[in-house]
Amino acid sequence: MIRRSLALQLPVEILQEIFLFLAGLYPLPSPFRSSGQPDWIAVTYICRYWREAALGMPKLWSSITPGLSVSWSRAMTERSFPLPMHINMRIGACYRDGLESFAASELLLVARIRTLRLSGYADDILNVIHDLRRPSPLESLSLQAVPTRVQSFDVNLPEALFGGEAPYCRRLTFDTSASIHAPRWLLTGITHLTTSANFALHVLLDVLHATPRLEVLCIVHMSTAWRDPTPPGGVPPQRVALPRLFLLSLHGTPGHLVAISSRLDVPPTLRRQLFWSTGPVWRGDDLTDTQALIPHDSAPGVDDGGLRIARVIGELERGSFEVWSRTDSESASAVAHEDALFLFNNNWNLPVRLRGCLARSYPFFRLASLCALLGTTRIEHLTVAPETAIEDAATAGEYATDVPTRKLPDVAAPWQALLATLPSVKTVRLHRGSPACLSVLRALSASADLLPHLERVLVVQSIVRYATARLDCTDVSGSGSAVAIREFVRANLGPELVDGVNERSGLEVVLIRCEVDNEALDALRKRARVVICDEPQY
């Protein structure tokens, strides 16, 4: 009775905001298990007061999510009136809970659509799309066409889509390897284009010619090589003018980024992002050309050009290396990497069957040569962190059963080589006591010539105890257990940290939310200025 009386005392406006928050907490349902109704619908069954509060809030019903039945989709459409709707539908036999295409078409004809996402086989999506012939207030269209062996990888959207009128549509997302071709009139107003298709370069440039208002171009997947679109003995294709483009994000190779950049006329403040996945086969032929895309100093006498920040996550079998420059108006140290004028991300995740058998072919061993090709001599900030914890039980099981019986190669030499390519680093940030953090500290203690301009070492959420005996799990030379390379085991950085700062007078050591003992503090304070804090204000 007490709980009921408190719930009844809540103002209806607060109760409705709670319902909205609750609805936003539920993830998209599995395509294999769906109840056909909203996951949060139970709030309408508690009492009449709660039900009336829910029914009196059209915004709560304005999103049709995957897995809803036809009857519930109709109810959502009716109860959300007169608000515009956000619709995300799975269609056809591609999914167990997919709506039949005729039912989806019927719902969309009466809905007030603001954003629309359709997922399914290409033929099913086209069956629905062909029925949308009325002018639409649509703002965003996203299509996930799942290809099959018997269907073409080219999907042509009808010219009569939305009756040729969707004046507010600004975002197009084609989340598929199929090449989806949109009508020219629709491309004209687009400001954000995201595609996963393996377009040939000349096809992509042809599309971009039709998007003069484009501001963001995201190419999520690019595995095929881009050949020069100029025919033998012919005239090079006209360059594409995109005067509003401020972000070019590409998942491919350095060659892809160089090829498309050379064909675009864009503002000098364009942000370029390259995400490059590498495996045992690694080619760096295009990296020298990539240097031309890195911003120079913003003005004579101003030292803010080139790459300024580096981050290493993980090591050996799985990890990433990321470097970035300043932004248009600020130094790189003051902003997030997403705002940098140039961002380069190299990530690797070797298949289980190849781990351990290609010791010297690990991408991690090539980071020093990659840095030499990119030009990293002006980097001032270096962050080292463990890889993200694996949540997939199957993947975690592979590590648990495969790795403990073998040894990993020694990483001391590649870490020293990598640090040697970063002579301007002033700040090193070490996160959560990973073996990579130990490697960095050991490299610093082994050679006073590494990082000669180092001023500050920040240690975040780590164990810093000055114990004479090191734990076996901190052995990164190859004899330790595989558990030592997982993120959930934090190594003790105390002895290595003391050794690393011993020959570097005037260094500042900042311990942020660390487990530290008095012995470590006393040893560190003999050579360095030590700061202890709970908040990462540095």
Helices and strands as residue ranges (DSSP letters): H 2-9, H 12-25, G 41-45, H 48-55, G 58-61, E 63-64, H 70-79, E 85-90, G 92-94, H 101-110, E 113-121, H 122-129, E 140-146, E 154-156, G 161-164, E 171-174, E 179-181, H 184-188, E 192-195, H 201-209, E 216-219, E 240-241, E 247-251, H 254-261, E 264-265, E 271-278, H 287-290, G 291-293, E 309-315, E 318-324, G 332-334, G 337-339, E 342-349, G 352-354, G 359-361, G 363-366, H 367-374, E 381-385, H 393-402, H 412-420, E 427-431, H 435-446, E 456-460, E 463-464, G 472-474, G 482-485, H 494-502, E 507-512, E 515-516, H 518-525, E 528-533
